[in-house]
Amino acid sequence: MSARDRRGRGGLPGVLKGLAATARTAVRPSHTAEYPDVAPTLPPRSRGVIALLEENCTSCMLCARECPDWCIYIDSHKETLPAATPGGRERQRNVLDRFAIDFSLCMYCGICVEVCPFDALFWSPQFEYAETDIRDLLHEKDRLGGWMATVPPPPALDERAAEPGEVAAANRPARGTGLVGGGGTRPPRTVRPRVVRDPPPQEPS
């Protein structure tokens, strides 16, 4: 039997299999989301955009220094605060003037959110911030702060999980508790017995 005859015999079953697959797919319900009429259901940890909580930012520049794309721009100035008590020293604080993120450069690695020591940056599932001009993807602190309303609350902790370090530190008794002068008694002190060893023998001269 020639190769042409073998192809002719195998062609008709292949066509029938293809028609059967098409018929099965045609009767199945469609899973297409009618966006933008129907909002998509996003995963709880989706990375849409970075939101800024301005009152928590101290202009420490840590996020800008750790950003691998250098897409965070921060400007600030110092203000002098009067002394809280008479005779005390004046203090200085950083006031945030500008906080901008260029999302045309951002690669959504999340390093800035992780390294922020004051919880000023959060992930928001908001993703509808496309622009017709790439230069308009440089978003300032006003728009970044507006996305804080879309940040989901943190998930509840597992009942069997360990106690967070912050809670354990807050519940730890203050220093001096239980010592003399601290309102309690000093716990008994364990004294180890001292072992007296014999001196090594001296060699005869």
HUHUJO-V734427 format. One record per residue. RES is the residue in one letter. PHI is phi in whole degrees, -180 to 180 (NA if undefined). Layout:
BEGIN
res=RES phi=PHI
res=RES phi=PHI
END
This chain:
BEGIN
res=M phi=NA
res=S phi=-77
res=A phi=-64
res=R phi=-67
res=D phi=-67
res=R phi=-65
res=R phi=-66
res=G phi=-68
res=R phi=-70
res=G phi=-82
res=G phi=-73
res=L phi=-66
res=P phi=-62
res=G phi=-64
res=V phi=-65
res=L phi=-65
res=K phi=-64
res=G phi=-65
res=L phi=-67
res=A phi=-66
res=A phi=-65
res=T phi=-65
res=A phi=-67
res=R phi=-66
res=T phi=-70
res=A phi=-69
res=V phi=-91
res=R phi=-80
res=P phi=-69
res=S phi=-82
res=H phi=-110
res=T phi=-76
res=A phi=-84
res=E phi=-82
res=Y phi=-78
res=P phi=-93
res=D phi=-68
res=V phi=-117
res=A phi=-71
res=P phi=-73
res=T phi=-91
res=L phi=-95
res=P phi=-62
res=P phi=-64
res=R phi=-111
res=S phi=-70
res=R phi=-104
res=G phi=-95
res=V phi=-151
res=I phi=-97
res=A phi=-101
res=L phi=-118
res=L phi=-100
res=E phi=-62
res=E phi=-69
res=N phi=-90
res=C phi=-79
res=T phi=-109
res=S phi=58
res=C phi=-76
res=M phi=69
res=L phi=-68
res=C phi=-66
res=A phi=-68
res=R phi=-73
res=E phi=-85
res=C phi=-67
res=P phi=-71
res=D phi=-101
res=W phi=53
res=C phi=-107
res=I phi=-109
res=Y phi=-123
res=I phi=-129
res=D phi=-128
res=S phi=-153
res=H phi=-140
res=K phi=-98
res=E phi=-122
res=T phi=-95
res=L phi=-99
res=P phi=-66
res=A phi=-65
res=A phi=-72
res=T phi=-126
res=P phi=-59
res=G phi=84
res=G phi=-82
res=R phi=-91
res=E phi=-73
res=R phi=-118
res=Q phi=-121
res=R phi=-138
res=N phi=-87
res=V phi=-111
res=L phi=-75
res=D phi=-97
res=R phi=-145
res=F phi=-140
res=A phi=-132
res=I phi=-127
res=D phi=-92
res=F phi=-77
res=S phi=-77
res=L phi=-107
res=C phi=-64
res=M phi=-109
res=Y phi=58
res=C phi=-79
res=G phi=83
res=I phi=-65
res=C phi=-63
res=V phi=-69
res=E phi=-75
res=V phi=-87
res=C phi=-65
res=P phi=-80
res=F phi=-120
res=D phi=54
res=A phi=-102
res=L phi=-121
res=F phi=-140
res=W phi=-85
res=S phi=-116
res=P phi=-75
res=Q phi=-65
res=F phi=-129
res=E phi=-93
res=Y phi=-135
res=A phi=-70
res=E phi=-129
res=T phi=-78
res=D phi=-118
res=I phi=-64
res=R phi=-71
res=D phi=-83
res=L phi=-82
res=L phi=-85
res=H phi=-99
res=E phi=-88
res=K phi=-66
res=D phi=-65
res=R phi=-74
res=L phi=-63
res=G phi=-70
res=G phi=-67
res=W phi=-78
res=M phi=-63
res=A phi=-68
res=T phi=-97
res=V phi=-73
res=P phi=-73
res=P phi=-67
res=P phi=-66
res=P phi=-67
res=A phi=-69
res=L phi=-75
res=D phi=-69
res=E phi=-62
res=R phi=-93
res=A phi=-76
res=A phi=-70
res=E phi=-68
res=P phi=-59
res=G phi=-63
res=E phi=-66
res=V phi=-69
res=A phi=-65
res=A phi=-68
res=A phi=-71
res=N phi=-86
res=R phi=-71
res=P phi=-64
res=A phi=-66
res=R phi=-67
res=G phi=95
res=T phi=-70
res=G phi=91
res=L phi=-102
res=V phi=-65
res=G phi=87
res=G phi=-102
res=G phi=93
res=G phi=-144
res=T phi=-112
res=R phi=-74
res=P phi=-66
res=P phi=-62
res=R phi=-99
res=T phi=-90
res=V phi=-109
res=R phi=-81
res=P phi=-66
res=R phi=-87
res=V phi=-94
res=V phi=-99
res=R phi=-103
res=D phi=-70
res=P phi=-67
res=P phi=-68
res=P phi=-64
res=Q phi=-90
res=E phi=-75
res=P phi=-67
res=S phi=-80
END
